[in-house]
């Protein structure tokens, strides 16, 4: 199996309850960064067993899947034991034996379409521009530094084609005008969206996923942003924001990032 196939097989164990499959796919020293779960292979298998015993079946619907070196990154819709649909980004790191050795994720409730009528998961297309993977990764890294971290905000228009781009954030309309209006509305409420540190930037072709840490309205927040880059410009954006739980509630000590 490819790395992507293995990642998909693993998340599907939440729905099919196949504990043997889960154990076979995971490294013994599996590192878990979802703070609601214990770390290690046995803890993951225990979660699969728990979901299999729940009265309402868990559903897993993968939307997108990409590969970058020893990592796979997915966008997936989960409904764990009937608790409600959640949109997630999943990241898996594979070890030298082809086992899944580490996992990160971000989840948010599935929401209604945004002001432009777009959802958190639509506009699926085949990955392209594989020869531009490195170039597109660099564009997003620079964008994060200049714009999202506010180091050179005057460069913002340079990253877009005449201010146009497709936006899938649940509360923001398309284009730079939509972003500006949303940020202004937050500012009126005294809410700031701050990016302090970028932890990972993964890419395959025109699709680039960034994992960042910051605050939203003063609360510690993990930002997972997926960008599609076209002709050197940011053309489309999907994201999941998740508040980081207080350390007293963590089920593992590996940290969110």
N, C-alpha and C positions, 0 to 999 in steps of 0.2 A: 504494500500500500504506500501511496505517497504521504507526505506529512499532512497535507490537507485532508486526505481521506481518513487518516488516523485521528485528527482533531475532530472531524465530523462524527466518526464512530464513537469517540469519547463522550461528546455532549449528548449523543442520542441514547447513551446508557441511562440518562436521567428519565427518558421516556420508556425505554424497554426493560429497565431493571437488570440488565446483564452485568452482574458484578464480576464474573470471570473475565469478560471482555475489558472492563474498566481496569482491573488489576493487571491484565496483560499489557495494556497500553501505557501504564504509568511506571515511571522509575520508582524504586523503593524509597528514595529520599525526596520524593515529590514535594515541591515548595509551593504553598498556597498563599496568594495575596488577597483573595477575597476575605475580608476581615470577619465575616460572619461564620466562617467555617474553620475547623481545625486543619493543621497542616499534615502532610504525609499521605502515603498511598492508602493506608487503612482508613483514615478519616474520609477520604473521597469515596471509597467503596461503601463506607457506612452511610454516606449521604445518598448514594444510589439505592441502597437497601431501604432506607427510610422512605424515599419517594415512591418506591415500588409498593410499599405497604399502605400508602395514603389512599383514602377512599376515592379521591378524584385524581385521574391520571394526569401526569405532567405531559405537556406538549413542547416540542422543540421544532422551530422552523428557521433553518439557516437561510439568510438572505444573500450574503456575499462572503467570499473566501479568497484570501491572498496569501502569498508566501514570500518571505524575505530571509534568505540565509537559513539559520537554525530556528526561525520563528514563523508561525502561522498566525494571521489575524483575521477574525471573522466579525460579521454583523449578524446577530441572531435575535429572534423573538422567542422568549420563554414564557410559559405559564406553569409555575411550579405548584403542583397539587391544587390547582384551581384558585390560586391567590391573586390572579389577574395578570394580564399580558405585560411583559417588560421587554424593552428594547435594550440589547446589550452589545458591547464590543468585547470580544474575547481575544486574548493573546496567549499563545502556547510556545514555550521554548523546548526544543528537543535536544537530548544529549547525544553523545557519539554512538550510542547503541540504538538510536532511533526511538527511544522511549520519551514520553512527555515528562519533562523534569521540572517545569515551572509554569505557573499560570497567573495571569492578571486579568481583571475585567472591570467594567463600569456598567451599571444598569440604571434605567429610569423607566417609569411607568409609560406605557404606550398612550399617546395623546391624540387629540383631534388634529385635523390638518391646520397648518399655520396660516397667517394672513394671506399668503399667496396660494393657498389650497394644496400645499405640498405636505407629504407625510414624512415621518422619520426614516422610512425605509424604501421609498419609491425611487424610480429612475435607475433600475438595474440595467447594466450594460457590461459586455465583455471587456476585460482589461486590455489596454492597448499601449503603444509606445514603450514596449519593454526596453528598447535601446536607450530610453531617456530616464530610466529609473533613478540613476544617480543625480542627474540634472534636476529632476522634479523634487527629489528629497532635499536638495540644497535650496531650491526656491522656497519650500515650506519652512525649512529651518530659518532662513533669512526673514520670512514673513512673520514667524513667531517672535523673533528677536525685535524686528523693527516695529511691528504693529501690535501684536497681542501683548508683548511685554513693554510696549511703549517707549522703546529706545530711540526710534526715529519715525514717529507717527506721520511726519510730512511725506514719507515715502508710500503711504497707503495706496494712493491711486495707481502707483506704478505696478502693483500686483494684480490689477484687474483690467479687463478689456472695457474701457470707457465706463467703469463703475458697474458693469453687469456681472452678475453671477447668480446661480440657482441656490436657494437657501432652504434647508430642511429643518433648521432649528424650529422648535414648536411655537416660539413666540415672535419670530422675526420674519419680515417679508424679504423678497428677493432684492438683490443689489445693495450697493453701498448706501443708498438712500434709506432702505429698509433697516440696515444695521444701525445707521446714525439715529433714526427715529426711535429704535428700541433702546439704545444706550441712553438717549436723552430722557426717555420715559423712566428708566431705572434711576437716573441721576436725580430726577424730581422726587423720587421716593427715598433718596439718600443711599441707594444701592450701587456699589461698584463691583465690576467683574475684573479681577486682577489675576494675571498670570505671573507667577514668581520663578518657576523653574520648569524646564522641559526635561523629561526623563527618558523618553524613547521617541524616535521618529522612524517608522517602518514604511517601506515602499515596495510596490511592484508596479512597474509601468506608470500609468497616469494616476494611480491611486496611492495616497500617502496618509498614514495614520500617525497622529502625534498624541503622546501621553504627557500631560502637563499637570503641575500642581500650583494651586493658588488659593484665592478666597473669593467667595460670592456673598456680598452683603456682610463681610467680616467672618463668615463661616469657612473653615478649611474645606477645600473642594478639589476633586479630581476632574480634569477636563480631558475627554477623549474626543478628538476632532479628526474626521476623515475628509480629506480634500481630494477633488479631482482636478488635475492640472492639464490644461490644454493650450498648446502653443506658447508655453512659458508663462501663462497667466492662470490664476485661480478661477476655475469655472463653476465649481459646485462644492457644497459643504453639508456634511451630516455630523451630528454630534450627540454625545451623551455626557451630561454633567451629573456628578454624584457627590453629595456631601460626605465627608469622611467622618466616620463614627468616632466618638470619644474613645481614647485608648482603654478606658475602663471596660468597654464593651467588646473589645477585640477577642476573637476566639483563637487567634494565632498572633505571634509577635514578629512576623516577617515584614510588616508595614504594607501600606497600600501600593507602594511603588517598587 
